[in-house]
Amino acid sequence: MVSPGHRHPDSAPFRWSVLLNTGLVVVQLVVGFGFGSLALIGDALHNVGDVLGLALGWAAERLALRPASRRFTYGYRRSTQFASLANGALVLAAGGVVVVEGVQRLGRPAAIQPEPVAWAALAGLVINLASARLFGHGHQHDLNRRAAVLHLLTDAAVSAAVLLSALLIQLTGWSRLDALAAIGVGLAVLWSGWGLLLESGALLLDAVPRGVDLAAIEAALLSLEGVERVHHLHVWSMSTSAVALTAHLQRDPARLADRELLRQARHRLQQLGVGHTTLQLETDEEDPGGEQC
């Protein structure tokens, strides 16, 4: 087994993003209910789902540092996948409620006060962009953090839509724009929740994680000196941030020492985002056996 050491991650981006967005949700709900903006309430519900997503991402990093036990030999990291499945269901339900309420309000438009709604939406735009900035450029190399940044940027786009609708209502006085914006926000939330459900379900079925190129992994292993064939290749996600791999490498023992071959294989796989690997070396004379899971 080849496994790199864990580096303690900086949890400050997650911590501050959760705190800032929790405060934002409270402000948006108060302003949304107080001044009659369904679009802003929808944005707040979207932010609730993303606060949960950020918290799950934070928990995933913490769980990755927790040692395995004799019963849970892989540790407790897969629990974050179950949590993300529940998170997706909640986000989906929230989006459905916002869309239904938006459609109903089209027939009975309510007067809103666009100015405070616009300020609350602007706060959402600024806070989400600032939260995304906290992760810096390093998130590109971490699937878990990349997902968190994507959530934040999506939130910023939704807040921008609510801000635009409030400004247009201020200019035109057409209050139905709020209901239309709410429907748009609700549909965006439904799309986000559905995608999260599909991705969580795929991870629970041990699908190859997004961002991992199986063909590139196989090609990298075949490019190693002496490796003639790769089989029983399995790649799956141990958590939202840890990728595991098992493979059998059929090689020519006269070409490269086992220790050096494993070292090179580990290096290649780490470059491709796979940090937990188990490799079995075989010669031409050895029977590879049946398919393993």
C-alpha positions in Angstrom: 0.0 0.0 0.0 1.2 3.4 -0.9 -0.3 6.3 1.0 1.0 9.9 1.4 1.0 11.6 4.8 -1.8 13.9 5.6 -1.1 17.6 5.8 -3.2 19.5 8.3 -5.4 21.8 6.2 -6.1 25.4 6.9 -9.8 25.4 8.0 -10.1 29.3 8.2 -11.7 29.6 4.7 -14.4 27.1 5.7 -14.9 28.6 9.1 -15.3 32.2 7.9 -17.4 31.2 5.0 -19.8 29.3 7.2 -20.0 32.2 9.7 -20.4 35.0 7.1 -23.1 33.1 5.1 -25.0 32.1 8.3 -25.2 35.8 9.2 -26.2 36.6 5.6 -29.1 34.0 5.7 -30.5 35.7 8.9 -30.3 39.1 7.3 -31.9 38.0 4.0 -34.8 36.1 5.8 -35.5 39.1 8.0 -35.5 41.6 5.1 -37.3 39.1 2.8 -40.2 38.5 5.1 -40.2 42.1 6.5 -40.4 43.7 3.0 -42.2 41.1 1.1 -39.5 39.8 -1.3 -40.1 36.1 -2.2 -37.0 36.3 -4.4 -34.8 37.3 -1.5 -36.4 34.5 0.7 -35.5 32.1 -2.1 -31.9 33.3 -2.2 -31.8 32.9 1.6 -33.0 29.3 1.3 -30.4 28.6 -1.3 -27.8 30.0 1.0 -29.0 27.7 3.8 -28.3 24.7 1.6 -24.9 26.1 0.7 -24.0 26.8 4.4 -24.8 23.1 5.0 -22.6 22.2 2.0 -19.7 24.3 3.4 -20.1 22.7 6.8 -20.0 19.3 5.2 -16.8 20.2 3.3 -15.3 21.5 6.5 -16.3 18.2 8.3 -14.8 16.2 5.5 -11.5 17.8 6.0 -11.7 17.2 9.8 -12.8 13.6 9.4 -9.9 12.9 7.0 -7.5 13.5 9.9 -9.3 11.1 12.2 -7.5 7.8 12.5 -9.2 4.6 11.4 -10.3 2.0 14.0 -10.3 -1.8 14.0 -13.9 -1.8 12.9 -13.9 1.2 10.6 -10.6 0.4 8.8 -11.1 3.2 6.3 -12.0 5.7 9.0 -15.2 7.8 9.0 -14.9 9.8 5.8 -17.7 8.2 3.9 -20.2 9.6 6.4 -19.9 13.0 4.6 -21.3 11.4 1.4 -24.5 10.3 3.3 -24.7 13.9 4.7 -24.3 15.4 1.2 -27.2 13.1 0.0 -29.4 14.5 2.7 -28.2 18.0 1.9 -29.2 17.5 -1.7 -32.7 16.4 -0.7 -33.2 19.4 1.5 -32.0 21.8 -1.2 -34.3 20.2 -3.7 -37.3 20.5 -1.4 -36.5 24.2 -0.7 -36.2 25.0 -4.4 -39.6 23.3 -5.0 -41.3 25.4 -2.4 -39.8 28.7 -3.8 -41.0 27.8 -7.4 -44.5 27.0 -6.2 -44.8 30.1 -4.1 -43.4 32.2 -7.0 -46.0 30.8 -9.5 -48.8 31.5 -7.0 -47.6 35.0 -6.4 -47.7 35.8 -10.1 -51.5 35.6 -9.9 -51.6 37.8 -6.7 -48.6 40.1 -6.7 -47.7 41.7 -3.4 -46.2 45.1 -2.9 -42.6 45.1 -1.9 -40.1 47.7 -0.9 -37.2 47.2 -3.4 -34.6 49.4 -1.7 -33.9 47.2 1.4 -34.2 44.1 -0.7 -31.6 45.5 -3.1 -29.2 46.2 -0.2 -29.7 42.7 1.2 -29.0 41.2 -2.2 -25.9 43.4 -2.6 -24.7 42.1 0.8 -25.2 38.5 -0.5 -23.2 39.2 -3.6 -20.3 40.8 -1.7 -20.2 38.2 1.0 -20.2 35.2 -1.4 -17.5 36.7 -3.6 -15.4 37.5 -0.5 -15.9 34.0 0.8 -14.8 32.4 -2.5 -11.7 34.7 -2.4 -10.8 33.3 1.0 -10.0 29.9 -0.6 -7.4 31.5 -2.8 -6.0 29.6 -5.8 -5.2 26.4 -3.9 -8.8 25.1 -4.2 -8.1 24.1 -7.8 -6.0 21.1 -6.4 -8.7 20.0 -3.9 -12.0 18.6 -5.2 -13.7 19.3 -1.8 -12.6 23.0 -1.8 -13.3 23.4 -5.5 -17.0 22.3 -4.8 -17.2 24.9 -2.0 -16.0 27.7 -4.2 -18.5 26.6 -6.9 -21.3 26.8 -4.4 -20.2 30.3 -3.3 -20.0 31.6 -6.9 -23.4 30.2 -7.7 -24.8 32.0 -4.6 -23.2 35.2 -5.8 -24.9 34.8 -9.2 -28.3 34.2 -7.6 -27.8 37.3 -5.4 -27.0 39.3 -8.5 -30.3 38.2 -10.0 -32.2 39.3 -7.0 -30.4 42.6 -6.9 -31.2 43.2 -10.6 -34.9 42.4 -10.1 -35.1 44.8 -7.1 -33.5 47.6 -9.1 -35.9 47.0 -12.0 -38.9 47.1 -9.6 -37.6 50.4 -8.3 -37.5 51.8 -11.8 -40.7 50.3 -13.2 -42.9 49.6 -10.2 -43.8 46.2 -11.7 -43.9 44.0 -8.6 -44.4 40.7 -10.6 -40.7 40.9 -11.3 -40.0 39.7 -7.8 -42.1 36.6 -8.4 -40.4 36.0 -11.7 -37.0 36.3 -10.0 -38.1 33.9 -7.3 -39.1 31.3 -9.9 -35.7 31.7 -11.6 -33.9 31.4 -8.2 -36.0 28.4 -7.3 -35.2 26.7 -10.6 -31.5 27.3 -10.0 -31.8 25.8 -6.5 -33.7 22.8 -8.0 -30.9 22.3 -10.5 -28.2 22.6 -7.9 -30.0 20.1 -5.5 -30.7 17.6 -8.3 -27.0 17.7 -9.3 -25.9 17.2 -5.7 -28.3 14.2 -5.3 -26.9 12.6 -8.5 -23.3 13.2 -7.5 -23.8 11.9 -3.9 -25.6 8.8 -5.2 -22.8 8.2 -7.7 -20.1 8.5 -4.9 -22.1 6.1 -2.7 -22.0 3.6 -5.5 -18.2 4.0 -5.8 -18.3 5.8 -9.1 -15.1 7.4 -10.4 -15.0 10.9 -8.9 -15.5 13.9 -11.1 -12.2 15.4 -12.1 -10.5 12.0 -12.1 -9.6 10.8 -15.6 -9.5 7.0 -15.5 -8.0 6.7 -19.0 -5.2 9.1 -18.0 -4.5 7.0 -14.9 -4.3 3.8 -16.9 -2.0 5.4 -19.4 0.2 6.8 -16.7 0.6 3.3 -15.2 1.2 1.7 -18.5 4.0 4.3 -19.2 6.0 3.0 -16.3 9.1 1.1 -17.2 8.4 -2.6 -17.4 4.6 -2.4 -16.9 3.0 -4.5 -19.7 -0.6 -4.6 -18.6 -3.0 -2.9 -16.1 -6.1 -4.8 -14.9 -8.5 -4.9 -11.9 -8.3 -1.1 -11.9 -10.7 0.5 -9.5 -10.9 4.2 -8.5 -13.4 5.5 -6.0 -14.0 8.3 -3.5 -13.3 7.5 0.2 -14.8 10.9 1.1 -15.6 14.2 -0.6 -11.8 15.0 -0.8 -9.9 11.6 -0.8 -9.6 9.4 -3.8 -8.5 5.8 -3.6 -7.2 3.3 -6.2 -6.5 -0.4 -6.4 -4.8 -2.0 -9.5 -2.8 -5.0 -10.6 0.3 -4.2 -12.6 1.7 -7.0 -14.8 5.3 -6.2 -15.3 8.7 -7.6 -16.5 10.7 -8.2 -13.2 14.0 -7.8 -15.1 13.2 -4.2 -16.1 12.8 -2.3 -12.8 13.0 -3.1 -9.1 9.7 -3.4 -7.3 10.4 -0.7 -4.8 11.4 1.8 -7.5 8.3 0.9 -9.6 6.0 1.5 -6.7 7.7 4.8 -6.0 7.3 6.0 -9.5 3.7 4.8 -9.6 2.8 6.7 -6.4 4.4 9.8 -7.8 2.4 9.6 -11.1 -0.9 8.9 -9.3 -0.4 11.8 -6.9 0.0 14.1 -9.8 -3.4 12.9 -11.1 -5.1 13.5 -7.8 -5.1 10.0 -6.3 -3.5 9.9 -2.9 -4.5 6.4 -1.5 -3.2 3.6 -3.6 -2.9 -0.2 -3.3 -0.9 -1.9 -6.1 -0.3 -5.6 -6.7 2.6 -6.5 -8.9 2.5 -9.6 -11.1 4.7 -11.4 -13.6 3.7 -13.0 -16.9 3.8 -16.4 -15.3 1.4 -15.5 -12.4 -2.3 -16.1 -12.8 -4.1 -12.8 -12.3 -7.2 -14.6 -10.9 -10.7 -13.4 -11.2 -12.1 -9.9 -11.1 -11.8 -8.3 -7.7 -13.9 -5.6 -6.2 
